[in-house]
């Protein structure tokens, strides 16, 4: 894993100071030499190999990589939903051996209970943990206010838009006050406009809650816009390729999408995930056999 910041990703003094302060905070999550091997009758497949990194309190880390690099496998292991073959996962210095209240999880799909109202969806985990109904309702209302959905407390999931459903899912994950919020491409199913709004909503929530966020995404712009650091994985097997400190200052806004820092970071990510390959010789290019269904005289070019 490369730890040194590439020379063309220069940080301002303010950004350097922010990272210096961040590194002084306690480590919430530590992954040491994590390996995951799937075994079947066809043989073994290594999904993750020797993955190591640390996440500090109130840090926002995004994980990106090409298809098949093990992003979702990694986050499921961190959530305790899946075992691993080697290495260690520590949360506050304690091994992760299964699901727990110290971790909240938000999936890409809308995982709300359709038969429960918005308030009762958020209350569900609290009541399962033994909190009295009235107290759980008060807690749920506080978190719905935080995500801007207090007016929809009595609505059902089918009455909400996709972005609103994910805000409810975030409130449900945060109501137990986890140490870390794990998010597996939570905005991947949303349209572009709603996705941008949700990114801003998430940053607002993160600023107001004492929580560390680890966020899986395949969208480079999203990763740069949200993250303090970006963990880049490579595929076959999934390994840490680089850990990049994002040089874009906070607070973030859409105007920064065109800043030199943003563009340089995106170029670096593109180079890591989609490295240039030598062009194949012309004789090696397989050209498809084309069948024409229009009049030759009716060309579109």
FENFEN-V214338 format. One record per helix or strand. SS is the DSSP state (h for helix, s for strand). FROM is the first residue (numbers start at 1). LEN is the number of residues. If there is no record, write none. Layout:
# FENFEN-V214338
ss	from	len
SS	FROM	LEN
SS	FROM	LEN
This chain:
# FENFEN-V214338
ss	from	len
s	2	1
h	13	11
s	27	14
s	43	14
s	60	6
h	71	9
s	86	6
s	94	2
s	103	4
s	117	1
h	118	11
h	133	14
h	150	3
s	156	1
h	157	3
h	162	13
s	180	5
h	192	17
s	212	5
h	220	7
s	229	6
s	238	8
h	254	5
h	260	14
h	282	3
